Amino acid sequence: MTNDLNSIIAIVPAYNPNEKLLDVVEGLVARGIINIVVVDDGTNGASSINIIETVHARPEVTVVRHAINRGKGAALKTGFNHVLLGYDRISGILTIDADGQHLPDDAVTLANSFMENSEALCIGARDFDRDVPWKSRFGNQMTRWVFLGFVGRLLKDTQSGLRVITPEFARQMLTSQSDGYEFELDMLIQAVHSGVPIREIPITTIYENQNRGTHFNPLWDSLKIYYVFLRFVLASLVTSLADMALFSYSYYLYGSVLGSIIAGRVIIGALNFIIVKMAVFKSDESIFPELIKYTILTMVVMILSYMSIIALNKYMGVNIYLSKILAEGVLFFMSFTVQRVLIFYNNKR
């Protein structure tokens, strides 16, 4: 591995690009990034096809094609796969958008920063001030706070497409099931859970014509992005439903709130522990310390749940089953946070 720009491979996902793609390629080459992979993600317009062919004619550029439009994440994965199979001397993989939102100078700054800490995921972080289109500013602010709540990291720019990653991490991201814009968020989540350091490098913020040239759909693509977060809690919600079913059945048979809570926790708890360790938090730490802390948390949650259900049912007249739902709903978020911060925390992060 070498620490020069010749060892940085740039990937540019492109779908129906305009002349900005020519500027991106020219700018990268002029600044010493001379290995560029343009992933044509199903371009179908005549003028855009001509632009693809123009950059393809450059000796510094390789074009990899999709027969149909598959999404930005799929294009990045195709680029990763091509680079990992086709290049021997790689220190890092740079991703940059084709629409001119990122300056070549910033790309070089990011690459140089990466080479100072070649284990990190480096992100070009934009400044979302008042000049940024409201939908972009609102979307980024919401995502960064939701990311903090579910993943435990506060990042300035969760949606930047200007990044540099290691070949090893690119190989890991090939297993991602995300194919659209949510892939870039999934990359950040995977980095946190894999202990990959994340560095944010300030870059110039460019939004020309209120960002009308983007292929990002504010409604549909945002929903897919937030599905990445929902995936984290899905496993826990499934086990919560199973716990509720066991509680209801046990309470129907015996009429004991505490006994029904214990029955659900004991039977479902072991399964839930395995699911959240392997699928939600993806922890590779030793099982026994985590199991001990998880057991203590489970006991605390059982006591709080019992007290809350009794208080809601006896003193506020709430139906016993609704009391269970209300109590567990509040405790679910508390439990999730404790598990993320104290139980399944990866010390390598």
Order of alpha helices (4+ residues) and beta strands (2+ residues): beta-alpha-beta-alpha-beta-alpha-beta-alpha-beta-alpha-beta-alpha-alpha-beta-alpha-alpha-alpha-alpha
